[in-house]
């Protein structure tokens, strides 16, 4: 599994924590920055991750900002993206199992590093259940047209 990851300035510390987790899990990832804590615009950092996942270059993406809200809104503007803003393990499993989410968004100001690691691990470890959920995910794709 290849992961694209990015943040804005508000999620920089948590992004580094999650990159450490990805390394510990032995997952291949590409970091799209930013390289400093100076203020940046979250859409500029959500776009390369969302484009990379939508094109198939990456299997999944992780986006982090202060709340996760801006990143999730920006990512969901890209056709083919199902970005879920998650701050608990149950929702992380549900959004993968039922919604086949392909990008996880989290907020550094909302979630601590320990729980963020648990959420990311649950999201990465959960597979799409298919079945009755396939019809619903297909309807999400129809909304994009």
C-alpha positions as CSV (number, residue, x, y, z in Angstrom):
1,X,0.0,0.0,0.0
2,X,1.3,3.4,-1.0
3,X,0.2,6.4,1.0
4,X,0.2,10.2,0.1
5,X,0.4,12.5,3.1
6,X,0.3,16.2,3.6
7,X,-0.8,18.9,6.1
8,X,-1.0,22.6,6.4
9,X,0.9,24.5,9.1
10,X,-1.8,23.6,11.6
11,X,-1.2,19.9,11.2
12,X,2.6,19.8,10.7
13,X,3.5,18.2,14.0
14,X,0.8,15.5,13.8
15,X,1.8,14.8,10.1
16,X,5.3,14.0,11.4
17,X,3.8,11.7,14.0
18,X,1.8,9.8,11.4
19,X,4.8,9.6,9.1
20,X,6.7,7.9,11.9
21,X,3.7,5.5,12.3
22,X,3.7,4.7,8.6
23,X,7.5,3.9,8.8
24,X,6.9,1.7,11.8
25,X,4.2,-0.2,9.9
26,X,6.5,-0.6,6.9
27,X,4.3,1.3,4.6
28,X,5.6,3.3,1.6
29,X,4.5,6.9,1.6
30,X,5.3,10.2,-0.1
31,X,5.2,13.4,2.0
32,X,3.8,16.5,0.2
33,X,4.8,18.9,3.0
34,X,4.9,21.7,4.0
35,X,8.5,22.0,5.1
36,X,8.0,24.6,7.8
37,X,5.4,25.8,10.3
38,X,4.8,29.1,8.4
39,X,1.2,29.7,7.4
40,X,0.1,28.0,4.1
41,X,-3.2,27.5,2.3
42,X,-4.6,24.1,3.0
43,X,-6.1,23.6,-0.6
44,X,-2.6,23.8,-2.0
45,X,-1.6,20.8,0.1
46,X,-4.8,18.8,-0.2
47,X,-4.7,18.9,-4.0
48,X,-1.6,16.8,-4.7
49,X,-2.7,14.1,-2.3
50,X,-6.2,14.0,-3.7
51,X,-5.0,14.1,-7.3
52,X,-2.5,11.3,-6.5
53,X,-5.1,9.1,-5.0
54,X,-7.7,9.8,-7.7
55,X,-5.2,8.9,-10.4
56,X,-4.2,5.7,-8.8
57,X,-0.6,6.7,-8.1
58,X,-1.4,6.2,-4.4
59,X,-3.7,3.7,-2.8
60,X,-4.8,6.1,0.0
61,X,-4.0,9.5,1.4
62,X,-3.9,11.2,4.8
63,X,-4.5,14.9,5.3
64,X,-4.0,16.9,8.5
65,X,-4.8,20.5,9.3
66,X,-5.9,22.3,12.5
67,X,-9.4,20.8,12.5
68,X,-9.3,18.5,9.5
69,X,-12.3,20.3,8.1
70,X,-10.6,22.4,5.5
71,X,-8.5,19.5,4.2
72,X,-11.5,17.2,3.9
73,X,-13.6,19.8,2.0
74,X,-10.7,20.5,-0.4
75,X,-10.0,16.9,-1.0
76,X,-13.6,16.0,-1.6
77,X,-13.7,18.6,-4.5
78,X,-11.5,16.1,-6.5
79,X,-13.5,13.6,-8.6
80,X,-13.1,10.1,-7.2
81,X,-12.2,11.1,-3.7
82,X,-14.0,10.0,-0.6
83,X,-12.3,11.8,2.2
84,X,-13.5,11.2,5.7
85,X,-12.8,13.5,8.7
86,X,-12.3,11.1,11.6
87,X,-11.3,11.5,15.2
88,X,-12.3,8.1,16.7
89,X,-11.5,4.4,16.0
90,X,-15.1,3.3,15.4
91,X,-15.6,5.9,12.6
92,X,-12.2,5.1,11.1
93,X,-13.3,1.5,10.7
94,X,-16.8,2.3,9.5
95,X,-15.7,4.8,6.8
96,X,-13.3,2.2,5.3
97,X,-15.7,-0.7,5.7
98,X,-18.9,1.0,4.5
99,X,-17.8,4.1,2.5
100,X,-14.5,2.8,1.0
101,X,-13.0,6.2,2.0
102,X,-9.7,6.7,0.2
103,X,-8.4,9.7,2.2
104,X,-8.4,10.2,6.0
105,X,-8.5,13.7,7.4
106,X,-7.7,14.6,11.0
107,X,-7.3,17.8,13.0
108,X,-4.2,18.3,15.1
109,X,-6.0,20.7,17.4
110,X,-8.8,18.1,17.9
111,X,-7.0,14.8,18.4
112,X,-3.9,13.9,20.3
113,X,-1.0,12.0,18.8
114,X,-1.8,8.7,20.6
115,X,-5.4,8.6,19.4
116,X,-4.4,9.8,16.0
117,X,-2.1,6.8,15.7
118,X,-4.9,4.5,16.7
119,X,-7.3,6.1,14.2
120,X,-4.8,5.9,11.4
121,X,-3.9,2.3,12.1
122,X,-7.6,1.3,12.2
123,X,-8.3,3.1,9.0
124,X,-5.3,1.6,7.3
125,X,-6.1,-1.9,8.5
126,X,-9.7,-2.0,7.6
127,X,-10.9,-3.2,4.2
128,X,-14.0,-2.2,2.2
129,X,-16.8,-4.7,3.0
130,X,-18.4,-4.4,-0.4
131,X,-21.8,-6.1,-0.6
132,X,-24.7,-3.8,0.0
133,X,-22.2,-0.9,0.5
134,X,-21.0,-1.2,-3.2
135,X,-24.3,0.2,-4.4
136,X,-24.1,3.1,-2.1
137,X,-20.5,4.0,-3.0
138,X,-21.5,3.8,-6.7
139,X,-24.2,6.3,-6.0
140,X,-21.6,8.7,-4.5
141,X,-19.7,8.4,-7.7
142,X,-22.8,9.2,-9.7
143,X,-23.2,12.5,-7.7
144,X,-19.9,13.6,-9.2
145,X,-21.2,13.6,-12.7
